[in-house]
Each structure stands twice: as structure tokens, then as C-alpha cells.
């Protein structure tokens, strides 16, 4: 059987994990059996590409630091994985879908922040009969939300708790004059809708977008973001109520070594989605 040809957009913390796993067909010594081949790598930072390429067994056929020649590049792949930024979703995912390529979106916050983007992606993917994959990310419970939504969901709330420096460089925090280094006890940085949360904290709460799409929408899904100096992990708590009953999920994530703003589980979730794509047996809703 021919291997699935993959193009990866973005080789930061998560993108690097994905590329290395596809290249070696394993992670942490565990065989993945993906049946995939890394053909294209695109990143606007040439130094990142160079560093990642050195760690790969087989260098991708096409390596780019810009979008020139994208139509020709897309002909070389079957699946495009976006793990770069919210802006990259429209820039790369839409052209890929128009070419009839399957896509995976990790910067899922773009689907809430870019007006009409989610609807456009849904329309094109239906027209071209291609698939759009959105991994669960750094949370659990997505299956329960999807199932509960069939019978009727009343409320969904997400509380995200991270060490203060996990929010370093965030513009929303900076504009409000919050000194992350001086926080000595837990401090709520934000409360509001999921749509607002992913706009103000794009590096931290992509999971809010995933929950919204799986559940009751971006305005009804409530989000609370807390900086906690006592926290050693990135913690996400989901509370939901519906006709099915109540759901409570708490995930204590180990931060990514390369980027403490994200969780290692987010990268593993992407790899689990790749296994689901290549597997004939699919467990879960």
C-alpha cells in the first residue's frame, strides 16, 4: 500500500514532534505504524527548518520558507498538517482543501477568530470530498461532549490553570500591566467566552476552540484562565451538563520541553489522530 504523503506547516515545538514521529514512525521508542512519508516542510524561520532537518532520517523533498509555488507543492502531498499559527490556517488550509487534500488543523482558535472561516472550510471540504481533522489537543472528554450534544447540552465551562511564566509574552497580559514575575498566589487573568479566550490567548487555550466546536458553540462555552505559581503542570478542567447528566474532566499536562506555553499531550493528540487516519479500526466517538 502506498504511503500517505504529508506536508507539515510549521516546525515549532509541536510540528517538530510530528515531523520526527512521521520520519521515524515511532515516538518514545513505541512503533506507530503510520504508513506516512514526510514530503514537504514549510516554516517562515529557515533556522528552525535547518535544525529540524538535521534530526530527520530522510530530508523532505520540498523545504520552503514562504508560500511561493504553493499550488505545485500541494500536488506532492495527500495530507497537510497545519501547526504554525492562526494566520496559517487560512493561508494554507483553504488552498489545500481547494486542491482536494485532507488537512489537520492544530491552530484551531483560528476557526473562532477568523469570521466565516469555519463555514468556508466546511463548505469546501464537502464540495471536494476531503477530510478536516481537529485533534482533541491537551484535553480529554471531547467524545463525551459530542455524544452529550446529540441529546442536548446545557452548559460547558473550561478552567485553564498554568504557571505564571506560561503566559509570558502574551499581549493581553502585557496591556493590563500584569507582572507575571510578581504573582505569589493564584490570579485570574481572564473570564469570558471561548471566542474571546482564543483571541486573547492564542498560545494557551486552543482547547477552548475544540470544546466549542464539539459542544455548544464559542459564545456559550465559558472560559476561565488562571495563573498559579503553585502549579507545576498545565491544568485543564472541563465541566459540562446536559440531558445525559454531568461531566467533569481534569487533565494535568506536562508542559512541552520546547515550549512551556503548550502541553506535550497536544503533540501526542496530533499523533493519535494520524494513527486514526491510517488505521482500519477506530475507537471512540
C-alpha positions in Angstrom: 0.0 0.0 0.0 1.3 3.4 -0.9 2.3 5.7 1.9 0.3 8.8 2.7 2.3 11.8 1.6 2.4 14.5 4.3 3.2 18.2 4.3 3.8 20.0 7.6 3.3 23.7 8.0 5.3 25.0 11.0 8.2 23.3 12.7 8.0 24.7 16.2 7.5 22.5 19.3 4.5 20.5 18.1 5.5 20.5 14.4 8.9 19.1 15.3 7.4 16.3 17.3 5.0 15.4 14.4 7.8 15.5 11.8 10.2 13.3 13.8 7.4 10.8 14.5 6.4 10.5 10.9 10.1 10.3 9.9 10.9 7.5 12.4 7.4 6.0 12.5 7.8 5.9 16.3 7.6 8.1 19.4 9.5 7.4 22.7 10.5 4.0 21.3 6.9 3.0 20.5 6.2 2.0 17.0 3.4 4.0 15.4 2.8 2.2 12.1 1.5 5.3 10.4 2.3 4.4 6.8 3.2 8.0 6.1 6.0 9.9 4.5 7.1 13.5 5.2 7.4 15.1 1.8 7.0 18.9 2.5 8.2 21.1 5.3 7.3 24.8 5.4 8.3 27.4 8.0 9.0 31.1 7.9 12.1 30.6 10.1 14.8 29.0 8.0 16.9 28.3 11.1 14.1 26.1 12.5 13.9 24.2 9.3 17.6 23.6 9.3 17.6 22.4 12.9 14.7 20.1 12.4 16.1 18.7 9.1 19.3 17.7 10.8 17.3 15.4 13.2 15.4 13.6 10.4 16.5 10.3 8.9 15.1 11.4 5.5 15.1 15.0 4.5 11.7 16.1 2.9 11.7 16.6 -0.9 10.4 20.1 -0.6 11.5 22.6 2.0 10.2 26.2 1.9 10.3 29.4 4.0 7.5 31.1 2.1 4.3 30.4 0.2 5.6 30.8 -3.4 4.7 27.9 -5.7 2.0 26.6 -3.2 -0.2 25.0 -5.9 2.7 22.9 -7.2 3.8 22.0 -3.6 0.3 20.7 -2.8 0.4 18.3 -5.7 3.2 16.5 -3.8 1.1 15.7 -0.7 -2.1 13.9 0.3 -2.4 15.4 3.8 -1.5 18.9 5.0 -0.8 19.4 8.7 -1.0 23.0 10.0 0.8 23.6 13.3 2.1 27.1 12.7 -0.3 29.9 13.7 -3.9 31.0 13.4 -3.0 33.1 10.3 -1.5 30.0 8.6 -4.9 28.2 8.7 -6.5 30.5 6.1 -3.2 30.8 4.2 -2.6 27.1 3.8 -5.7 25.1 4.7 -8.1 26.8 2.2 -5.8 26.3 -0.8 -5.1 22.7 0.3 -8.8 21.9 0.5 -9.5 23.5 -2.9 -6.9 21.0 -4.2 -8.9 18.2 -2.7 -6.3 17.5 0.0 -7.1 16.3 3.5 -6.0 18.7 6.3 -5.3 18.6 10.0 -5.7 21.9 11.9 -3.8 22.5 15.2 -4.3 26.3 15.5 -8.0 25.6 15.9 -8.5 29.0 17.5 -8.5 30.5 14.0 -11.9 28.8 13.4 -13.4 31.1 16.0 -11.3 34.3 15.4 -11.4 34.5 11.6 -15.1 35.4 10.7 -16.6 32.9 8.3 -13.5 30.6 8.2 -15.1 27.6 9.8 -18.1 27.8 7.4 -15.8 28.2 4.4 -13.7 25.2 5.4 -16.9 23.1 5.9 -18.3 24.2 2.5 -15.1 23.5 0.5 -14.4 20.2 2.2 -17.9 19.0 1.4 -17.5 20.1 -2.2 -14.1 18.5 -2.7 -15.0 15.4 -0.5 -11.9 15.8 1.6 -11.5 15.5 5.4 -10.7 18.0 8.0 -9.1 16.7 11.3 -9.1 18.6 14.5 -7.2 16.7 17.3 -8.5 16.8 20.9 -5.4 18.7 21.9 -4.4 18.9 25.6 -7.8 17.9 27.0 -9.9 14.8 27.4 -13.7 14.5 27.3 -14.3 15.5 23.7 -16.1 12.2 23.0 -18.4 12.9 25.9 -19.3 16.4 24.7 -20.0 15.2 21.2 -22.2 12.4 22.5 -23.9 14.6 25.1 -24.6 17.2 22.4 -26.8 14.8 20.5 -29.2 14.6 23.4 -28.9 18.2 24.3 -26.2 20.1 26.2 -27.0 22.9 28.7 -23.6 24.3 29.7 -19.8 23.8 29.1 -17.1 25.5 31.1 -13.3 25.3 30.9 -10.9 26.4 33.6 -7.2 26.6 32.5 -4.5 26.9 35.1 -0.8 27.3 34.3 2.4 28.6 36.0 2.6 32.4 35.5 5.5 32.2 33.1 3.5 30.0 30.8 1.7 33.3 29.8 4.9 35.2 29.2 4.8 37.4 26.1 1.0 37.4 26.0 -0.2 40.8 24.7 -3.5 40.7 26.7 -1.5 40.3 29.9 1.0 43.0 29.0 -1.6 45.5 28.1 -3.2 45.2 31.5 0.1 45.7 33.2 0.2 42.3 34.9 3.6 41.4 36.2 3.8 37.6 35.9 7.0 37.5 37.9 5.4 39.2 41.0 2.4 36.8 41.2 2.6 35.0 44.6 -0.8 33.4 44.7 -3.3 32.3 42.0 -4.6 35.1 39.9 -7.5 35.0 37.4 -6.3 36.6 34.2 -9.4 36.2 32.2 -13.1 35.1 32.3 -15.3 35.2 29.3 -16.5 33.3 26.2 -14.4 30.8 24.3 -14.3 33.1 21.3 -12.8 35.9 23.5 -10.4 33.5 25.1 -8.8 32.2 21.9 -8.5 35.7 20.6 -6.6 37.0 23.7 -4.7 33.8 24.5 -4.0 32.1 21.1 -0.8 30.4 22.5 -2.6 28.9 25.6 -6.2 27.9 25.0 -6.7 26.4 21.6 -8.5 23.7 23.6 -11.4 26.2 24.1 -12.0 26.3 20.4 -12.0 22.5 20.1 -14.5 22.3 23.0 -16.7 24.9 21.4 -16.9 23.1 18.0 -17.6 19.8 19.7 -20.1 21.2 22.1 -22.4 24.2 22.3 -20.5 26.9 20.4 -18.0 29.6 21.1 -20.3 32.2 22.8 -22.0 29.7 25.2 -18.8 28.0 26.2 -17.3 29.8 29.2 -13.6 30.0 29.9 -11.6 31.0 33.0 -7.8 31.4 32.8 -5.7 31.3 35.9 -2.0 32.0 36.6 -1.0 29.9 39.6 2.6 29.9 41.0 1.9 26.7 42.8 1.1 24.9 39.5 3.7 22.6 38.1 1.6 21.4 35.2 -0.8 22.9 32.6 -4.2 22.0 34.1 -7.5 22.0 32.1 -10.8 21.3 33.9 -14.0 20.8 31.9 -17.4 20.9 33.4 -20.5 20.1 31.4 -24.2 19.5 32.0 -26.8 18.1 29.6 -29.7 15.7 29.3 -27.2 12.9 29.7 -26.2 14.1 33.2 -22.9 15.8 34.3 -19.3 15.5 33.1 -16.2 16.6 34.9 -12.7 16.1 33.4 -9.4 17.3 34.8 -6.1 16.9 32.9 -2.8 17.7 34.4 -0.4 18.2 31.5 3.3 18.1 31.4 4.4 21.3 29.6 6.3 20.8 26.3 10.1 21.0 26.9 10.5 23.2 23.8 7.5 25.5 24.6 6.0 25.7 28.1 3.0 27.6 26.7 1.7 24.3 25.2 1.4 20.8 26.6 3.1 17.6 25.5 -0.3 15.9 25.2 -1.2 18.3 22.4 1.5 16.9 20.3 0.6 13.3 21.2 -3.0 14.1 20.4 -1.9 15.0 16.8 0.0 11.7 16.5 -3.0 9.8 17.8 -5.1 11.5 15.1 -2.6 10.4 12.5 -2.9 6.8 13.8 -6.7 7.1 13.5 -6.3 8.3 9.9 -4.1 5.3 8.9 -5.9 2.7 11.0 -8.8 0.5 9.8 -10.2 0.2 13.4 -11.2 3.5 15.0 -12.1 3.5 18.7 -14.2 6.4 20.1 -17.0 8.6 19.0 
